[in-house]
């Protein structure tokens, strides 16, 4: 497994959230709206959120507030929908 760093973190997080719902990057290829068409439930999102925060903190070594902000930006651009 390749070491996760600032250059591949986003791709890794995308792959991780797809894995949580049983999908791959290949499933998302060609679907420009994959992050809207694929959904995860609240439990899957909580798992993803915890994992992403730990990883972002490890890679960027920033404060908790900055880590949350980085996650929010990632989630805004690449996060899957969580239906109510």
Legacy VTK file of the C-alpha trace (Angstrom):
# vtk DataFile Version 3.0
C-alpha trace
ASCII
DATASET POLYDATA
POINTS 84 float
0.000 0.000 0.000
1.279 3.425 -0.960
2.025 5.864 1.865
-0.738 8.430 2.186
0.460 12.019 1.860
-0.844 15.454 0.880
-0.716 14.525 -2.810
-2.814 11.361 -2.656
-4.989 11.992 0.415
-8.082 13.094 -1.527
-7.944 10.071 -3.832
-7.518 7.767 -0.846
-10.510 9.306 0.949
-12.647 9.008 -2.182
-11.673 5.346 -2.515
-12.394 4.744 1.171
-15.888 6.200 1.070
-16.664 4.257 -2.113
-15.420 1.089 -0.419
-17.812 1.699 2.490
-20.755 1.391 0.098
-19.329 -1.489 -1.921
-18.203 0.582 -4.917
-14.845 1.268 -6.578
-13.265 4.135 -8.487
-14.120 2.161 -11.610
-17.808 2.347 -10.686
-17.523 6.134 -10.373
-15.589 6.645 -13.628
-17.676 8.211 -16.342
-20.287 9.434 -13.854
-19.549 13.106 -13.239
-22.146 13.153 -10.460
-21.054 9.970 -8.666
-20.892 11.805 -5.317
-24.561 12.709 -5.712
-25.769 9.495 -7.364
-24.124 7.212 -4.779
-25.286 7.586 -1.195
-24.159 6.380 2.202
-26.191 5.955 5.337
-25.532 7.849 8.570
-23.549 4.999 10.113
-21.289 4.770 7.047
-20.828 8.542 7.107
-19.835 8.480 10.789
-17.254 5.765 10.054
-15.933 7.797 7.127
-15.891 11.027 9.142
-13.892 9.512 12.017
-11.442 7.812 9.650
-10.974 10.943 7.532
-10.363 13.193 10.536
-7.693 10.867 11.927
-5.986 10.634 8.555
-6.158 14.360 7.793
-4.747 15.102 11.261
-1.897 12.660 10.683
-1.020 13.991 7.213
-1.326 17.726 7.901
-0.418 17.765 11.618
-2.754 20.703 12.226
-5.117 21.675 14.986
-8.445 19.941 15.515
-10.271 23.002 14.156
-8.117 23.073 11.008
-8.590 19.329 10.538
-12.382 19.749 10.712
-12.177 22.609 8.236
-10.118 20.514 5.802
-12.633 17.676 6.115
-15.538 20.061 5.509
-13.897 21.332 2.304
-13.217 17.781 1.126
-16.750 16.694 1.957
-18.238 19.684 0.174
-16.407 18.799 -3.037
-16.305 14.993 -2.933
-18.543 13.765 -0.140
-21.445 11.500 -0.963
-25.004 12.372 -0.097
-26.432 11.081 3.156
-30.207 10.904 2.753
-32.285 12.011 5.753
LINES 1 85
84 0 1 2 3 4 5 6 7 8 9 10 11 12 13 14 15 16 17 18 19 20 21 22 23 24 25 26 27 28 29 30 31 32 33 34 35 36 37 38 39 40 41 42 43 44 45 46 47 48 49 50 51 52 53 54 55 56 57 58 59 60 61 62 63 64 65 66 67 68 69 70 71 72 73 74 75 76 77 78 79 80 81 82 83
